[in-house]
Amino acid sequence: MEFELKELGSDGYAFVHEENGKRDAEITWTMMGDVMVMDHTFVDPSLRGGGVAKKLLDRAADYARENNYKMEAVCSYVVTAFGRYDEYEDVKAK
């Protein structure tokens, strides 16, 4: 599954997946200096249970690593994932 980086304006960004012109998965954030403030994750009910939210977060974490950014969890999914998985330790904002 491929995710496209979109600029949302006002320092807002997202990785999105669209199928037949319909957005069915996204993770969004606002840039605050070099910190990605992760504020929303959405996965359409038809895709839930397939690990799509984690794939979105993984892509966002890779983007943070590529750009030497940190991530702050605000979205409930990201908060939970940061607590559950050690693989994001290097990108967590202190």
PyMOL Python script that loads the backbone (N, CA, C, O; Angstrom):
from pymol import cmd

cmd.read_pdbstr("""\
ATOM      1  N   MET A   1       0.849  -1.174   0.000  1.00  0.00           N
ATOM      2  CA  MET A   1       0.000   0.000   0.000  1.00  0.00           C
ATOM      3  C   MET A   1       0.895   1.236   0.000  1.00  0.00           C
ATOM      4  O   MET A   1       1.781   1.370   0.844  1.00  0.00           O
ATOM      5  N   GLU A   2       0.659   2.128  -0.941  1.00  0.00           N
ATOM      6  CA  GLU A   2       1.454   3.346  -1.074  1.00  0.00           C
ATOM      7  C   GLU A   2       0.734   4.513  -0.413  1.00  0.00           C
ATOM      8  O   GLU A   2      -0.490   4.632  -0.477  1.00  0.00           O
ATOM      9  N   PHE A   3       1.526   5.368   0.221  1.00  0.00           N
ATOM     10  CA  PHE A   3       0.984   6.565   0.848  1.00  0.00           C
ATOM     11  C   PHE A   3       1.621   7.786   0.205  1.00  0.00           C
ATOM     12  O   PHE A   3       2.834   7.827  -0.005  1.00  0.00           O
ATOM     13  N   GLU A   4       0.799   8.775  -0.104  1.00  0.00           N
ATOM     14  CA  GLU A   4       1.263   9.997  -0.750  1.00  0.00           C
ATOM     15  C   GLU A   4       1.349  11.118   0.281  1.00  0.00           C
ATOM     16  O   GLU A   4       0.432  11.312   1.079  1.00  0.00           O
ATOM     17  N   LEU A   5       2.458  11.852   0.257  1.00  0.00           N
ATOM     18  CA  LEU A   5       2.629  13.002   1.127  1.00  0.00           C
ATOM     19  C   LEU A   5       1.842  14.172   0.551  1.00  0.00           C
ATOM     20  O   LEU A   5       1.990  14.513  -0.623  1.00  0.00           O
ATOM     21  N   LYS A   6       1.007  14.783   1.385  1.00  0.00           N
ATOM     22  CA  LYS A   6       0.203  15.938   0.970  1.00  0.00           C
ATOM     23  C   LYS A   6       0.464  17.104   1.911  1.00  0.00           C
ATOM     24  O   LYS A   6       0.565  16.926   3.125  1.00  0.00           O
ATOM     25  N   GLU A   7       0.572  18.292   1.342  1.00  0.00           N
ATOM     26  CA  GLU A   7       0.617  19.518   2.143  1.00  0.00           C
ATOM     27  C   GLU A   7      -0.813  19.971   2.343  1.00  0.00           C
ATOM     28  O   GLU A   7      -1.585  20.074   1.390  1.00  0.00           O
ATOM     29  N   LEU A   8      -1.163  20.243   3.606  1.00  0.00           N
ATOM     30  CA  LEU A   8      -2.528  20.649   3.923  1.00  0.00           C
ATOM     31  C   LEU A   8      -2.641  22.146   4.168  1.00  0.00           C
ATOM     32  O   LEU A   8      -3.744  22.657   4.357  1.00  0.00           O
ATOM     33  N   GLY A   9      -1.516  22.859   4.167  1.00  0.00           N
ATOM     34  CA  GLY A   9      -1.520  24.282   4.440  1.00  0.00           C
ATOM     35  C   GLY A   9      -1.330  24.551   5.922  1.00  0.00           C
ATOM     36  O   GLY A   9      -1.577  23.678   6.753  1.00  0.00           O
ATOM     37  N   SER A  10      -0.890  25.758   6.254  1.00  0.00           N
ATOM     38  CA  SER A  10      -0.672  26.170   7.655  1.00  0.00           C
ATOM     39  C   SER A  10       0.202  25.172   8.408  1.00  0.00           C
ATOM     40  O   SER A  10      -0.111  24.807   9.541  1.00  0.00           O
ATOM     41  N   ASP A  11       1.293  24.730   7.790  1.00  0.00           N
ATOM     42  CA  ASP A  11       2.232  23.787   8.394  1.00  0.00           C
ATOM     43  C   ASP A  11       1.623  22.412   8.642  1.00  0.00           C
ATOM     44  O   ASP A  11       2.174  21.631   9.418  1.00  0.00           O
ATOM     45  N   GLY A  12       0.503  22.099   8.003  1.00  0.00           N
ATOM     46  CA  GLY A  12      -0.132  20.791   8.140  1.00  0.00           C
ATOM     47  C   GLY A  12       0.249  19.881   6.990  1.00  0.00           C
ATOM     48  O   GLY A  12       0.350  20.316   5.843  1.00  0.00           O
ATOM     49  N   TYR A  13       0.462  18.605   7.312  1.00  0.00           N
ATOM     50  CA  TYR A  13       0.863  17.604   6.322  1.00  0.00           C
ATOM     51  C   TYR A  13       0.146  16.289   6.603  1.00  0.00           C
ATOM     52  O   TYR A  13      -0.405  16.083   7.684  1.00  0.00           O
ATOM     53  N   ALA A  14       0.163  15.412   5.621  1.00  0.00           N
ATOM     54  CA  ALA A  14      -0.458  14.100   5.794  1.00  0.00           C
ATOM     55  C   ALA A  14       0.168  13.099   4.843  1.00  0.00           C
ATOM     56  O   ALA A  14       0.644  13.449   3.763  1.00  0.00           O
ATOM     57  N   PHE A  15       0.157  11.853   5.269  1.00  0.00           N
ATOM     58  CA  PHE A  15       0.339  10.746   4.349  1.00  0.00           C
ATOM     59  C   PHE A  15      -1.052  10.173   4.150  1.00  0.00           C
ATOM     60  O   PHE A  15      -1.756   9.885   5.118  1.00  0.00           O
ATOM     61  N   VAL A  16      -1.449  10.006   2.887  1.00  0.00           N
ATOM     62  CA  VAL A  16      -2.796   9.556   2.573  1.00  0.00           C
ATOM     63  C   VAL A  16      -2.765   8.381   1.600  1.00  0.00           C
ATOM     64  O   VAL A  16      -1.822   8.200   0.830  1.00  0.00           O
ATOM     65  N   HIS A  17      -3.818   7.604   1.667  1.00  0.00           N
ATOM     66  CA  HIS A  17      -4.063   6.559   0.671  1.00  0.00           C
ATOM     67  C   HIS A  17      -5.442   6.841   0.092  1.00  0.00           C
ATOM     68  O   HIS A  17      -6.413   7.041   0.821  1.00  0.00           O
ATOM     69  N   GLU A  18      -5.503   6.851  -1.233  1.00  0.00           N
ATOM     70  CA  GLU A  18      -6.775   7.078  -1.908  1.00  0.00           C
ATOM     71  C   GLU A  18      -7.020   5.943  -2.885  1.00  0.00           C
ATOM     72  O   GLU A  18      -6.106   5.466  -3.558  1.00  0.00           O
ATOM     73  N   GLU A  19      -8.258   5.530  -2.945  1.00  0.00           N
ATOM     74  CA  GLU A  19      -8.681   4.473  -3.860  1.00  0.00           C
ATOM     75  C   GLU A  19      -9.900   4.971  -4.609  1.00  0.00           C
ATOM     76  O   GLU A  19     -10.898   5.342  -3.990  1.00  0.00           O
ATOM     77  N   ASN A  20      -9.836   4.985  -5.944  1.00  0.00           N
ATOM     78  CA  ASN A  20     -10.947   5.455  -6.773  1.00  0.00           C
ATOM     79  C   ASN A  20     -11.403   6.852  -6.378  1.00  0.00           C
ATOM     80  O   ASN A  20     -12.601   7.132  -6.331  1.00  0.00           O
ATOM     81  N   GLY A  21     -10.442   7.728  -6.094  1.00  0.00           N
ATOM     82  CA  GLY A  21     -10.756   9.103  -5.748  1.00  0.00           C
ATOM     83  C   GLY A  21     -11.264   9.317  -4.340  1.00  0.00           C
ATOM     84  O   GLY A  21     -11.630  10.434  -3.973  1.00  0.00           O
ATOM     85  N   LYS A  22     -11.291   8.251  -3.540  1.00  0.00           N
ATOM     86  CA  LYS A  22     -11.786   8.352  -2.163  1.00  0.00           C
ATOM     87  C   LYS A  22     -10.639   8.132  -1.186  1.00  0.00           C
ATOM     88  O   LYS A  22      -9.928   7.131  -1.274  1.00  0.00           O
ATOM     89  N   ARG A  23     -10.459   9.058  -0.264  1.00  0.00           N
ATOM     90  CA  ARG A  23      -9.431   8.926   0.768  1.00  0.00           C
ATOM     91  C   ARG A  23      -9.917   7.910   1.794  1.00  0.00           C
ATOM     92  O   ARG A  23     -10.937   8.110   2.455  1.00  0.00           O
ATOM     93  N   ASP A  24      -9.162   6.806   1.916  1.00  0.00           N
ATOM     94  CA  ASP A  24      -9.591   5.764   2.843  1.00  0.00           C
ATOM     95  C   ASP A  24      -8.634   5.545   4.007  1.00  0.00           C
ATOM     96  O   ASP A  24      -8.894   4.711   4.875  1.00  0.00           O
ATOM     97  N   ALA A  25      -7.526   6.291   4.033  1.00  0.00           N
ATOM     98  CA  ALA A  25      -6.602   6.205   5.158  1.00  0.00           C
ATOM     99  C   ALA A  25      -5.710   7.441   5.155  1.00  0.00           C
ATOM    100  O   ALA A  25      -5.278   7.912   4.103  1.00  0.00           O
ATOM    101  N   GLU A  26      -5.442   7.961   6.367  1.00  0.00           N
ATOM    102  CA  GLU A  26      -4.548   9.111   6.469  1.00  0.00           C
ATOM    103  C   GLU A  26      -3.996   9.237   7.876  1.00  0.00           C
ATOM    104  O   GLU A  26      -4.607   8.805   8.853  1.00  0.00           O
ATOM    105  N   ILE A  27      -2.814   9.848   7.947  1.00  0.00           N
ATOM    106  CA  ILE A  27      -2.236  10.268   9.215  1.00  0.00           C
ATOM    107  C   ILE A  27      -1.786  11.700   8.995  1.00  0.00           C
ATOM    108  O   ILE A  27      -1.108  12.002   8.012  1.00  0.00           O
ATOM    109  N   THR A  28      -2.169  12.595   9.926  1.00  0.00           N
ATOM    110  CA  THR A  28      -1.885  14.011   9.738  1.00  0.00           C
ATOM    111  C   THR A  28      -1.056  14.554  10.896  1.00  0.00           C
ATOM    112  O   THR A  28      -1.067  14.023  12.007  1.00  0.00           O
ATOM    113  N   TRP A  29      -0.332  15.641  10.589  1.00  0.00           N
ATOM    114  CA  TRP A  29       0.470  16.301  11.611  1.00  0.00           C
ATOM    115  C   TRP A  29       0.667  17.762  11.251  1.00  0.00           C
ATOM    116  O   TRP A  29       0.476  18.185  10.111  1.00  0.00           O
ATOM    117  N   THR A  30       1.059  18.515  12.273  1.00  0.00           N
ATOM    118  CA  THR A  30       1.442  19.906  12.119  1.00  0.00           C
ATOM    119  C   THR A  30       2.907  20.018  12.489  1.00  0.00           C
ATOM    120  O   THR A  30       3.343  19.463  13.497  1.00  0.00           O
ATOM    121  N   MET A  31       3.667  20.734  11.675  1.00  0.00           N
ATOM    122  CA  MET A  31       5.086  20.942  11.969  1.00  0.00           C
ATOM    123  C   MET A  31       5.234  22.091  12.951  1.00  0.00           C
ATOM    124  O   MET A  31       4.711  23.183  12.727  1.00  0.00           O
ATOM    125  N   MET A  32       5.944  21.841  14.034  1.00  0.00           N
ATOM    126  CA  MET A  32       6.287  22.861  15.026  1.00  0.00           C
ATOM    127  C   MET A  32       7.806  22.830  15.130  1.00  0.00           C
ATOM    128  O   MET A  32       8.362  22.057  15.910  1.00  0.00           O
ATOM    129  N   GLY A  33       8.482  23.674  14.339  1.00  0.00           N
ATOM    130  CA  GLY A  33       9.935  23.625  14.265  1.00  0.00           C
ATOM    131  C   GLY A  33      10.343  22.318  13.611  1.00  0.00           C
ATOM    132  O   GLY A  33       9.977  22.059  12.465  1.00  0.00           O
ATOM    133  N   ASP A  34      11.105  21.482  14.333  1.00  0.00           N
ATOM    134  CA  ASP A  34      11.510  20.178  13.786  1.00  0.00           C
ATOM    135  C   ASP A  34      10.738  19.027  14.429  1.00  0.00           C
ATOM    136  O   ASP A  34      11.209  17.891  14.456  1.00  0.00           O
ATOM    137  N   VAL A  35       9.536  19.336  14.952  1.00  0.00           N
ATOM    138  CA  VAL A  35       8.695  18.314  15.580  1.00  0.00           C
ATOM    139  C   VAL A  35       7.399  18.149  14.794  1.00  0.00           C
ATOM    140  O   VAL A  35       6.699  19.121  14.512  1.00  0.00           O
ATOM    141  N   MET A  36       7.097  16.906  14.448  1.00  0.00           N
ATOM    142  CA  MET A  36       5.842  16.554  13.805  1.00  0.00           C
ATOM    143  C   MET A  36       4.838  16.273  14.931  1.00  0.00           C
ATOM    144  O   MET A  36       4.965  15.272  15.636  1.00  0.00           O
ATOM    145  N   VAL A  37       3.855  17.139  15.100  1.00  0.00           N
ATOM    146  CA  VAL A  37       2.831  16.944  16.120  1.00  0.00           C
ATOM    147  C   VAL A  37       1.724  16.099  15.486  1.00  0.00           C
ATOM    148  O   VAL A  37       0.893  16.601  14.729  1.00  0.00           O
ATOM    149  N   MET A  38       1.734  14.814  15.811  1.00  0.00           N
ATOM    150  CA  MET A  38       0.835  13.837  15.185  1.00  0.00           C
ATOM    151  C   MET A  38      -0.553  13.985  15.789  1.00  0.00           C
ATOM    152  O   MET A  38      -0.766  13.663  16.958  1.00  0.00           O
ATOM    153  N   ASP A  39      -1.520  14.485  14.969  1.00  0.00           N
ATOM    154  CA  ASP A  39      -2.802  14.860  15.547  1.00  0.00           C
ATOM    155  C   ASP A  39      -4.010  14.056  15.083  1.00  0.00           C
ATOM    156  O   ASP A  39      -5.097  14.216  15.639  1.00  0.00           O
ATOM    157  N   HIS A  40      -3.850  13.195  14.077  1.00  0.00           N
ATOM    158  CA  HIS A  40      -5.039  12.479  13.588  1.00  0.00           C
ATOM    159  C   HIS A  40      -4.620  11.267  12.767  1.00  0.00           C
ATOM    160  O   HIS A  40      -3.704  11.339  11.948  1.00  0.00           O
ATOM    161  N   THR A  41      -5.299  10.165  12.998  1.00  0.00           N
ATOM    162  CA  THR A  41      -5.148   8.966  12.172  1.00  0.00           C
ATOM    163  C   THR A  41      -6.549   8.476  11.823  1.00  0.00           C
ATOM    164  O   THR A  41      -7.415   8.367  12.691  1.00  0.00           O
ATOM    165  N   PHE A  42      -6.758   8.184  10.543  1.00  0.00           N
ATOM    166  CA  PHE A  42      -8.049   7.676  10.096  1.00  0.00           C
ATOM    167  C   PHE A  42      -7.833   6.495   9.166  1.00  0.00           C
ATOM    168  O   PHE A  42      -7.001   6.545   8.261  1.00  0.00           O
ATOM    169  N   VAL A  43      -8.592   5.431   9.401  1.00  0.00           N
ATOM    170  CA  VAL A  43      -8.629   4.282   8.501  1.00  0.00           C
ATOM    171  C   VAL A  43     -10.100   3.933   8.285  1.00  0.00           C
ATOM    172  O   VAL A  43     -10.845   3.727   9.244  1.00  0.00           O
ATOM    173  N   ASP A  44     -10.505   3.870   7.031  1.00  0.00           N
ATOM    174  CA  ASP A  44     -11.874   3.520   6.689  1.00  0.00           C
ATOM    175  C   ASP A  44     -12.229   2.156   7.283  1.00  0.00           C
ATOM    176  O   ASP A  44     -11.381   1.265   7.331  1.00  0.00           O
ATOM    177  N   PRO A  45     -13.471   1.984   7.735  1.00  0.00           N
ATOM    178  CA  PRO A  45     -13.868   0.688   8.314  1.00  0.00           C
ATOM    179  C   PRO A  45     -13.587  -0.516   7.417  1.00  0.00           C
ATOM    180  O   PRO A  45     -13.338  -1.613   7.915  1.00  0.00           O
ATOM    181  N   SER A  46     -13.627  -0.318   6.105  1.00  0.00           N
ATOM    182  CA  SER A  46     -13.375  -1.442   5.182  1.00  0.00           C
ATOM    183  C   SER A  46     -11.931  -1.927   5.237  1.00  0.00           C
ATOM    184  O   SER A  46     -11.638  -3.036   4.790  1.00  0.00           O
ATOM    185  N   LEU A  47     -11.027  -1.114   5.776  1.00  0.00           N
ATOM    186  CA  LEU A  47      -9.604  -1.477   5.851  1.00  0.00           C
ATOM    187  C   LEU A  47      -9.144  -1.812   7.267  1.00  0.00           C
ATOM    188  O   LEU A  47      -8.006  -2.240   7.461  1.00  0.00           O
ATOM    189  N   ARG A  48     -10.002  -1.626   8.242  1.00  0.00           N
ATOM    190  CA  ARG A  48      -9.590  -1.830   9.637  1.00  0.00           C
ATOM    191  C   ARG A  48      -9.273  -3.292   9.909  1.00  0.00           C
ATOM    192  O   ARG A  48      -9.860  -4.198   9.318  1.00  0.00           O
ATOM    193  N   GLY A  49      -8.329  -3.495  10.818  1.00  0.00           N
ATOM    194  CA  GLY A  49      -7.901  -4.851  11.162  1.00  0.00           C
ATOM    195  C   GLY A  49      -6.773  -5.362  10.292  1.00  0.00           C
ATOM    196  O   GLY A  49      -6.287  -6.474  10.497  1.00  0.00           O
ATOM    197  N   GLY A  50      -6.349  -4.568   9.325  1.00  0.00           N
ATOM    198  CA  GLY A  50      -5.286  -4.981   8.409  1.00  0.00           C
ATOM    199  C   GLY A  50      -3.947  -4.318   8.671  1.00  0.00           C
ATOM    200  O   GLY A  50      -3.026  -4.433   7.863  1.00  0.00           O
ATOM    201  N   GLY A  51      -3.832  -3.623   9.799  1.00  0.00           N
ATOM    202  CA  GLY A  51      -2.568  -2.984  10.136  1.00  0.00           C
ATOM    203  C   GLY A  51      -2.282  -1.707   9.368  1.00  0.00           C
ATOM    204  O   GLY A  51      -1.135  -1.264   9.320  1.00  0.00           O
ATOM    205  N   VAL A  52      -3.296  -1.107   8.767  1.00  0.00           N
ATOM    206  CA  VAL A  52      -3.088   0.088   7.944  1.00  0.00           C
ATOM    207  C   VAL A  52      -2.646   1.277   8.797  1.00  0.00           C
ATOM    208  O   VAL A  52      -1.767   2.033   8.382  1.00  0.00           O
ATOM    209  N   ALA A  53      -3.232   1.454   9.970  1.00  0.00           N
ATOM    210  CA  ALA A  53      -2.840   2.577  10.833  1.00  0.00           C
ATOM    211  C   ALA A  53      -1.361   2.471  11.204  1.00  0.00           C
ATOM    212  O   ALA A  53      -0.649   3.476  11.210  1.00  0.00           O
ATOM    213  N   LYS A  54      -0.901   1.270  11.510  1.00  0.00           N
ATOM    214  CA  LYS A  54       0.509   1.092  11.854  1.00  0.00           C
ATOM    215  C   LYS A  54       1.394   1.365  10.641  1.00  0.00           C
ATOM    216  O   LYS A  54       2.471   1.945  10.783  1.00  0.00           O
ATOM    217  N   LYS A  55       0.958   0.956   9.454  1.00  0.00           N
ATOM    218  CA  LYS A  55       1.724   1.236   8.238  1.00  0.00           C
ATOM    219  C   LYS A  55       1.828   2.747   8.001  1.00  0.00           C
ATOM    220  O   LYS A  55       2.877   3.246   7.594  1.00  0.00           O
ATOM    221  N   LEU A  56       0.734   3.466   8.258  1.00  0.00           N
ATOM    222  CA  LEU A  56       0.771   4.927   8.143  1.00  0.00           C
ATOM    223  C   LEU A  56       1.774   5.516   9.132  1.00  0.00           C
ATOM    224  O   LEU A  56       2.583   6.371   8.772  1.00  0.00           O
ATOM    225  N   LEU A  57       1.713   5.053  10.374  1.00  0.00           N
ATOM    226  CA  LEU A  57       2.637   5.557  11.392  1.00  0.00           C
ATOM    227  C   LEU A  57       4.072   5.194  11.046  1.00  0.00           C
ATOM    228  O   LEU A  57       4.979   6.005  11.234  1.00  0.00           O
ATOM    229  N   ASP A  58       4.287   3.989  10.545  1.00  0.00           N
ATOM    230  CA  ASP A  58       5.640   3.586  10.128  1.00  0.00           C
ATOM    231  C   ASP A  58       6.164   4.510   9.035  1.00  0.00           C
ATOM    232  O   ASP A  58       7.329   4.908   9.058  1.00  0.00           O
ATOM    233  N   ARG A  59       5.300   4.851   8.077  1.00  0.00           N
ATOM    234  CA  ARG A  59       5.737   5.740   6.990  1.00  0.00           C
ATOM    235  C   ARG A  59       6.058   7.131   7.528  1.00  0.00           C
ATOM    236  O   ARG A  59       7.041   7.748   7.117  1.00  0.00           O
ATOM    237  N   ALA A  60       5.226   7.625   8.450  1.00  0.00           N
ATOM    238  CA  ALA A  60       5.486   8.931   9.047  1.00  0.00           C
ATOM    239  C   ALA A  60       6.778   8.907   9.859  1.00  0.00           C
ATOM    240  O   ALA A  60       7.537   9.876   9.836  1.00  0.00           O
ATOM    241  N   ALA A  61       7.034   7.822  10.569  1.00  0.00           N
ATOM    242  CA  ALA A  61       8.273   7.694  11.353  1.00  0.00           C
ATOM    243  C   ALA A  61       9.482   7.656  10.424  1.00  0.00           C
ATOM    244  O   ALA A  61      10.510   8.264  10.724  1.00  0.00           O
ATOM    245  N   ASP A  62       9.371   6.951   9.302  1.00  0.00           N
ATOM    246  CA  ASP A  62      10.467   6.939   8.323  1.00  0.00           C
ATOM    247  C   ASP A  62      10.719   8.349   7.785  1.00  0.00           C
ATOM    248  O   ASP A  62      11.867   8.761   7.614  1.00  0.00           O
ATOM    249  N   TYR A  63       9.646   9.076   7.522  1.00  0.00           N
ATOM    250  CA  TYR A  63       9.767  10.459   7.051  1.00  0.00           C
ATOM    251  C   TYR A  63      10.481  11.313   8.101  1.00  0.00           C
ATOM    252  O   TYR A  63      11.341  12.127   7.764  1.00  0.00           O
ATOM    253  N   ALA A  64      10.124  11.124   9.368  1.00  0.00           N
ATOM    254  CA  ALA A  64      10.789  11.858  10.451  1.00  0.00           C
ATOM    255  C   ALA A  64      12.281  11.530  10.475  1.00  0.00           C
ATOM    256  O   ALA A  64      13.112  12.428  10.607  1.00  0.00           O
ATOM    257  N   ARG A  65      12.620  10.256  10.350  1.00  0.00           N
ATOM    258  CA  ARG A  65      14.033   9.858  10.348  1.00  0.00           C
ATOM    259  C   ARG A  65      14.781  10.451   9.162  1.00  0.00           C
ATOM    260  O   ARG A  65      15.904  10.933   9.311  1.00  0.00           O
ATOM    261  N   GLU A  66      14.163  10.418   7.987  1.00  0.00           N
ATOM    262  CA  GLU A  66      14.787  10.939   6.766  1.00  0.00           C
ATOM    263  C   GLU A  66      15.097  12.430   6.881  1.00  0.00           C
ATOM    264  O   GLU A  66      16.043  12.921   6.266  1.00  0.00           O
ATOM    265  N   ASN A  67      14.299  13.145   7.670  1.00  0.00           N
ATOM    266  CA  ASN A  67      14.415  14.599   7.758  1.00  0.00           C
ATOM    267  C   ASN A  67      14.935  15.083   9.116  1.00  0.00           C
ATOM    268  O   ASN A  67      14.921  16.281   9.397  1.00  0.00           O
ATOM    269  N   ASN A  68      15.391  14.149   9.955  1.00  0.00           N
ATOM    270  CA  ASN A  68      15.885  14.483  11.300  1.00  0.00           C
ATOM    271  C   ASN A  68      14.850  15.225  12.131  1.00  0.00           C
ATOM    272  O   ASN A  68      15.177  16.171  12.849  1.00  0.00           O
ATOM    273  N   TYR A  69      13.593  14.786  12.028  1.00  0.00           N
ATOM    274  CA  TYR A  69      12.507  15.341  12.826  1.00  0.00           C
ATOM    275  C   TYR A  69      12.226  14.418  14.006  1.00  0.00           C
ATOM    276  O   TYR A  69      12.646  13.261  14.030  1.00  0.00           O
ATOM    277  N   LYS A  70      11.516  14.953  14.965  1.00  0.00           N
ATOM    278  CA  LYS A  70      10.978  14.171  16.077  1.00  0.00           C
ATOM    279  C   LYS A  70       9.462  14.175  15.940  1.00  0.00           C
ATOM    280  O   LYS A  70       8.903  14.973  15.187  1.00  0.00           O
ATOM    281  N   MET A  71       8.796  13.281  16.672  1.00  0.00           N
ATOM    282  CA  MET A  71       7.343  13.182  16.613  1.00  0.00           C
ATOM    283  C   MET A  71       6.765  13.311  18.018  1.00  0.00           C
ATOM    284  O   MET A  71       7.257  12.702  18.967  1.00  0.00           O
ATOM    285  N   GLU A  72       5.715  14.115  18.129  1.00  0.00           N
ATOM    286  CA  GLU A  72       4.976  14.242  19.381  1.00  0.00           C
ATOM    287  C   GLU A  72       3.606  13.614  19.184  1.00  0.00           C
ATOM    288  O   GLU A  72       2.887  13.962  18.248  1.00  0.00           O
ATOM    289  N   ALA A  73       3.247  12.695  20.060  1.00  0.00           N
ATOM    290  CA  ALA A  73       1.973  11.983  19.946  1.00  0.00           C
ATOM    291  C   ALA A  73       0.855  12.788  20.600  1.00  0.00           C
ATOM    292  O   ALA A  73       0.896  13.058  21.800  1.00  0.00           O
ATOM    293  N   VAL A  74      -0.141  13.168  19.807  1.00  0.00           N
ATOM    294  CA  VAL A  74      -1.351  13.802  20.311  1.00  0.00           C
ATOM    295  C   VAL A  74      -2.544  12.910  19.984  1.00  0.00           C
ATOM    296  O   VAL A  74      -3.429  12.712  20.816  1.00  0.00           O
ATOM    297  N   CYS A  75      -2.560  12.384  18.784  1.00  0.00           N
ATOM    298  CA  CYS A  75      -3.597  11.449  18.333  1.00  0.00           C
ATOM    299  C   CYS A  75      -3.611  10.208  19.228  1.00  0.00           C
ATOM    300  O   CYS A  75      -2.551   9.682  19.568  1.00  0.00           O
ATOM    301  N   SER A  76      -4.787   9.743  19.605  1.00  0.00           N
ATOM    302  CA  SER A  76      -4.880   8.599  20.521  1.00  0.00           C
ATOM    303  C   SER A  76      -4.215   7.347  19.956  1.00  0.00           C
ATOM    304  O   SER A  76      -3.618   6.577  20.708  1.00  0.00           O
ATOM    305  N   TYR A  77      -4.309   7.132  18.645  1.00  0.00           N
ATOM    306  CA  TYR A  77      -3.648   5.956  18.070  1.00  0.00           C
ATOM    307  C   TYR A  77      -2.136   6.047  18.231  1.00  0.00           C
ATOM    308  O   TYR A  77      -1.491   5.071  18.615  1.00  0.00           O
ATOM    309  N   VAL A  78      -1.573   7.206  17.941  1.00  0.00           N
ATOM    310  CA  VAL A  78      -0.117   7.376  18.029  1.00  0.00           C
ATOM    311  C   VAL A  78       0.339   7.271  19.484  1.00  0.00           C
ATOM    312  O   VAL A  78       1.383   6.680  19.760  1.00  0.00           O
ATOM    313  N   VAL A  79      -0.420   7.831  20.408  1.00  0.00           N
ATOM    314  CA  VAL A  79      -0.100   7.695  21.836  1.00  0.00           C
ATOM    315  C   VAL A  79      -0.019   6.222  22.214  1.00  0.00           C
ATOM    316  O   VAL A  79       0.932   5.794  22.868  1.00  0.00           O
ATOM    317  N   THR A  80      -1.019   5.452  21.802  1.00  0.00           N
ATOM    318  CA  THR A  80      -1.060   4.016  22.102  1.00  0.00           C
ATOM    319  C   THR A  80       0.103   3.285  21.455  1.00  0.00           C
ATOM    320  O   THR A  80       0.762   2.470  22.101  1.00  0.00           O
ATOM    321  N   ALA A  81       0.362   3.571  20.180  1.00  0.00           N
ATOM    322  CA  ALA A  81       1.450   2.895  19.461  1.00  0.00           C
ATOM    323  C   ALA A  81       2.803   3.226  20.074  1.00  0.00           C
ATOM    324  O   ALA A  81       3.658   2.349  20.194  1.00  0.00           O
ATOM    325  N   PHE A  82       3.009   4.480  20.464  1.00  0.00           N
ATOM    326  CA  PHE A  82       4.277   4.861  21.095  1.00  0.00           C
ATOM    327  C   PHE A  82       4.471   4.113  22.409  1.00  0.00           C
ATOM    328  O   PHE A  82       5.601   3.785  22.769  1.00  0.00           O
ATOM    329  N   GLY A  83       3.401   3.844  23.119  1.00  0.00           N
ATOM    330  CA  GLY A  83       3.497   3.088  24.364  1.00  0.00           C
ATOM    331  C   GLY A  83       3.681   1.599  24.149  1.00  0.00           C
ATOM    332  O   GLY A  83       4.256   0.916  24.997  1.00  0.00           O
ATOM    333  N   ARG A  84       3.204   1.089  23.033  1.00  0.00           N
ATOM    334  CA  ARG A  84       3.208  -0.343  22.764  1.00  0.00           C
ATOM    335  C   ARG A  84       4.475  -0.830  22.061  1.00  0.00           C
ATOM    336  O   ARG A  84       4.936  -1.941  22.324  1.00  0.00           O
ATOM    337  N   TYR A  85       5.043  -0.009  21.169  1.00  0.00           N
ATOM    338  CA  TYR A  85       6.158  -0.444  20.332  1.00  0.00           C
ATOM    339  C   TYR A  85       7.420   0.355  20.638  1.00  0.00           C
ATOM    340  O   TYR A  85       7.384   1.584  20.702  1.00  0.00           O
ATOM    341  N   ASP A  86       8.531  -0.344  20.826  1.00  0.00           N
ATOM    342  CA  ASP A  86       9.816   0.303  21.094  1.00  0.00           C
ATOM    343  C   ASP A  86      10.464   0.888  19.839  1.00  0.00           C
ATOM    344  O   ASP A  86      11.393   1.690  19.940  1.00  0.00           O
ATOM    345  N   GLU A  87       9.988   0.500  18.676  1.00  0.00           N
ATOM    346  CA  GLU A  87      10.643   0.904  17.430  1.00  0.00           C
ATOM    347  C   GLU A  87      10.561   2.407  17.132  1.00  0.00           C
ATOM    348  O   GLU A  87      11.209   2.886  16.201  1.00  0.00           O
ATOM    349  N   TYR A  88       9.777   3.148  17.908  1.00  0.00           N
ATOM    350  CA  TYR A  88       9.644   4.584  17.676  1.00  0.00           C
ATOM    351  C   TYR A  88      10.459   5.419  18.672  1.00  0.00           C
ATOM    352  O   TYR A  88      10.393   6.648  18.642  1.00  0.00           O
ATOM    353  N   GLU A  89      11.206   4.782  19.528  1.00  0.00           N
ATOM    354  CA  GLU A  89      11.966   5.503  20.557  1.00  0.00           C
ATOM    355  C   GLU A  89      12.848   6.593  19.961  1.00  0.00           C
ATOM    356  O   GLU A  89      12.973   7.675  20.534  1.00  0.00           O
ATOM    357  N   ASP A  90      13.458   6.312  18.816  1.00  0.00           N
ATOM    358  CA  ASP A  90      14.395   7.272  18.218  1.00  0.00           C
ATOM    359  C   ASP A  90      13.730   8.514  17.658  1.00  0.00           C
ATOM    360  O   ASP A  90      14.404   9.521  17.439  1.00  0.00           O
ATOM    361  N   VAL A  91      12.417   8.471  17.419  1.00  0.00           N
ATOM    362  CA  VAL A  91      11.739   9.637  16.860  1.00  0.00           C
ATOM    363  C   VAL A  91      10.831  10.344  17.855  1.00  0.00           C
ATOM    364  O   VAL A  91      10.267  11.388  17.528  1.00  0.00           O
ATOM    365  N   LYS A  92      10.678   9.815  19.032  1.00  0.00           N
ATOM    366  CA  LYS A  92       9.822  10.457  20.037  1.00  0.00           C
ATOM    367  C   LYS A  92      10.427  11.778  20.494  1.00  0.00           C
ATOM    368  O   LYS A  92      11.613  11.858  20.813  1.00  0.00           O
ATOM    369  N   ALA A  93       9.583  12.819  20.520  1.00  0.00           N
ATOM    370  CA  ALA A  93      10.038  14.100  21.069  1.00  0.00           C
ATOM    371  C   ALA A  93      10.156  13.942  22.568  1.00  0.00           C
ATOM    372  O   ALA A  93       9.301  13.324  23.201  1.00  0.00           O
ATOM    373  N   LYS A  94      11.207  14.494  23.136  1.00  0.00           N
ATOM    374  CA  LYS A  94      11.444  14.380  24.586  1.00  0.00           C
ATOM    375  C   LYS A  94      10.616  15.382  25.341  1.00  0.00           C
ATOM    376  O   LYS A  94      10.681  15.436  26.569  1.00  0.00           O
TER     377      LYS A  94
END
""", "prot")
cmd.dss("prot")
cmd.show_as("cartoon", "prot")
cmd.util.cbc("prot")
cmd.orient("prot")
